[in-house]
Amino acid sequence: MARQVGIEGKAALVAHLSKEGRVSAVTNVSGNPLFQSAVSEAVKEWRFDRLIDEVGQLTITFQFLLKGEPDQRIVNYKVSGTLPDYFEIEANPFGANP
């Protein structure tokens, strides 16, 4: 939907981690509402290494870059970033045609 209306942007959240490395909660979700739900649901499925402490938390930022025309279907995407707290997601980063 964001691509159809030409919206790019960031979304950020705080992932609360259990001692076992599972995401026990997601809070402080910010950014464009079109991205908030997607990043929240995705991060809830992530697994991290076990923690030495009882619990932990990590602020994670996602940057969405949508290349091409709004009506062009997504053919390729590229994910890059600085693990574990920053990700860039580029749709059609190589100028692919529909």
Summary of the structure (lengths in Angstrom):
residues: 98
radius of gyration: 15.2
end to end distance: 16.7
largest distance: 49.0
contacts: 260
relative contact order: 0.23
helix: 12%
strand: 44%
